[in-house]
Amino acid sequence: MHIIELSYLKHLSILADDDYRGHHWFDDGDRTGTGVRRMASPVQIDCSTEITQNNEIPLFTIRPIWWGGLIAEFCWMMRGNTSLESLDDLHQGASKLWRPWALDSRIPDTQYGSVYTVRHIGKGYGYQFNGPLKKLETAILAIQAQPFTRHACFSLWEQTDLKHMALRPCHGCWLTFRALRDPNAPEHTRILTLAHTQRSQDIAVGAPYNVVFYQLLLRVIVAWLNAQARHREKVKWVEGWVTHKVDDLHLYVNHLDQAREMLARRESLDGCLLSVLPPTATCAFNPPPEWGDASLADAMRKLHPSMFVLANYEPLAPAIKLPVAV
């Protein structure tokens, strides 16, 4: 069980425990009208400084996580796509979580003289990652040119675009990449790390997806940088760690029973032999050789779920259903 998941379960246990009221969490209203328990102060889901080994990925095992939808959504955002149809093209049904918030635009079909409707999320996630401003590429090119830079950062929270978003970004509110020298490695080696600040996180539904999303992002960036290095520079990039800071970590009150079920599963593992604990899943990224020849923005537009190979994922069954607050 990955260190990130253990950290997550620690905070989940606080929010699910009625005795912590008034000290570590408090009841509050929310946009959906469902009601939440909110952590009293910002939290850090993972404070690890461990370098990822053997393609490990922090895919939670305490309940099955929908890998098909997760990896499709990652590729969809990195491509800069915003239409729900393009998301479903990557994995059928992957858009179901987005449909309650989607916008409709009527597009004229000049070839047939008709009008068709496109469902999309406006200038949300994909548009901010890989849209006209190429925010992600700009940050990575900065750190590629000067590994010691402190300017490799950006935000998906674009104030002027908020009114054009179907759903304002919960994650990606601030991302900072840093390149560090490993004192135990050759001088040309650089460790790439990512610090991620999230304004709002639904601990039961969103957290398991968010932590994997940003580890995948770091993995893909390192792969692209190393592909570039083969052609242009003599630098070896190593995938480092991702640190998640959450400003508002909350548990919806209609998820309390499910939260307690997850915690009961964790408690039941404590009495087991170490050998039967769920292993840490791995995810190898295998793009085609020519993928690294493209600019970062273009390389991201070519991402496809088939490039990611998941292995050793053995979550505890059965699935736990969690209604999404709309």
Buried (B, 14 or more C-beta within 10 A) or exposed (E): BBBBBEBBBEBBBBBBBEEBEEEBBEEEEBEEEBBBBBBEEEBBBBEBEEEBEEBBBBBBBBBBBBBBBBBBBBBBBBBBBBBBEBBBBBBEEBBEBBEEBBBEEEEEEEEEEEEEEBBBBBBBBBBBBBBEBBBBBBBBBBBBEEBEBEEBBBBBBBEEBEEEBBBBBBBBBBBBBBBBBBEEEEEEBBBBBBBBBBBBBBBBBBBBBBBBBBBBBBBBBBBBBBBBBEEEEEBBBBBBBBBBBBBBBBBBEBBBEBBBBBBEBBEEBEEEEEEEEBBBBBBEBEBEEEBBEBEBBEBBBBBBBEBBEBEBBEBBEEEBEBEBBE
